[in-house]
Amino acid sequence: MDLADLRIFNTVVRAGGITRAAEKLHRVQSNVTTRIHQLEQDLGVPLFIREGKRLHLTPAGHLLIDYADRLLALADDARNAVQDPRPRGLFRLGAMESTAAIRLPKPLAEFHRRYPEVMLQLRTGNPQQLASAILAGELDAALVAEPIAEGQFEKAPAFVEELVIVGAAGHPPIGKGGFLPGAIIAFEHGCPYRKRLEGWYGARGKMPERTIELNSYHSMLGCVVARMGIALLPKSVLTTFSANTEISVHKLTTKENHVATVLIWRKGARSPKTEALRQILCERSENSSAKKKH
């Protein structure tokens, strides 16, 4: 049973017979008759009682016409949805923890205001997890820190994060005079900021003696205050931490202290919803740059 057969069946019922249905469908009568017979054979039940040239629905035909109406209407809705350039339906977005907490609230509020027909799902994770979810068809797009696999994804700029190292209040200057703390506090493997901090150590001929893995920035900052180690994180995260007087912020060199966050999606699979978010992020970036110039 396919939609074409259901459409022919529906037209025969609504038109009141084969002849009028053939005219509406621009088909010859024999073709319409054949397709009805094929549908009956497929279902294994007669759909019409035939009295000469007149057709009357059987009980099975009465039951099927209700389903046919709903299935054809749903198919038309689906066709209109995929052809409609307006954002609508479910949008499955991924983001890193810091991006979701600090950067996304205002852009997503604007997205909801402009596109109320879109239902948003948000998942957090590290870039590896989010990229894998896109390739598995579980996410439509994600906000991740560069670098990304150019061959599999398309991307658009979203934010630029300034990275800083944080230690407890009064912590000696980190990296100066060769001083590198033995313990770092970071997310699990796959976190770009952990990789950046490990690379920072490696460039200075050392590796951390111990890594404490946590799953939230506020937990990490709490451990920093407790002098359990140091952490590398976006400076923007510190705006949400109330105990700023209990930490010290250590800046990196200009070659080390910035990382780009980009919006990515599977190559060749940009949707109207992804494009709508890309446009909002672009507008906010342009407005931010204009404010800095003034």
Secondary structure as GFF3:
##gff-version 3
##sequence-region A 1 294
A	DSSP	alpha_helix	3	15	.	.	.	ID=ss1
A	DSSP	alpha_helix	18	25	.	.	.	ID=ss2
A	DSSP	alpha_helix	29	43	.	.	.	ID=ss3
A	DSSP	beta_strand	48	51	.	.	.	ID=ss4
A	DSSP	beta_strand	54	57	.	.	.	ID=ss5
A	DSSP	alpha_helix	59	83	.	.	.	ID=ss6
A	DSSP	beta_strand	89	95	.	.	.	ID=ss7
A	DSSP	alpha_helix	97	98	.	.	.	ID=ss8
A	DSSP	pi_helix	99	103	.	.	.	ID=ss9
A	DSSP	alpha_helix	105	114	.	.	.	ID=ss10
A	DSSP	beta_strand	118	124	.	.	.	ID=ss11
A	DSSP	alpha_helix	127	135	.	.	.	ID=ss12
A	DSSP	beta_strand	141	145	.	.	.	ID=ss13
A	DSSP	beta_strand	153	168	.	.	.	ID=ss14
A	DSSP	three_ten_helix	176	178	.	.	.	ID=ss15
A	DSSP	beta_strand	183	186	.	.	.	ID=ss16
A	DSSP	alpha_helix	192	202	.	.	.	ID=ss17
A	DSSP	beta_strand	210	213	.	.	.	ID=ss18
A	DSSP	alpha_helix	217	225	.	.	.	ID=ss19
A	DSSP	beta_strand	231	234	.	.	.	ID=ss20
A	DSSP	three_ten_helix	235	240	.	.	.	ID=ss21
A	DSSP	three_ten_helix	244	246	.	.	.	ID=ss22
A	DSSP	beta_strand	247	251	.	.	.	ID=ss23
A	DSSP	beta_strand	258	266	.	.	.	ID=ss24
A	DSSP	alpha_helix	272	293	.	.	.	ID=ss25
###
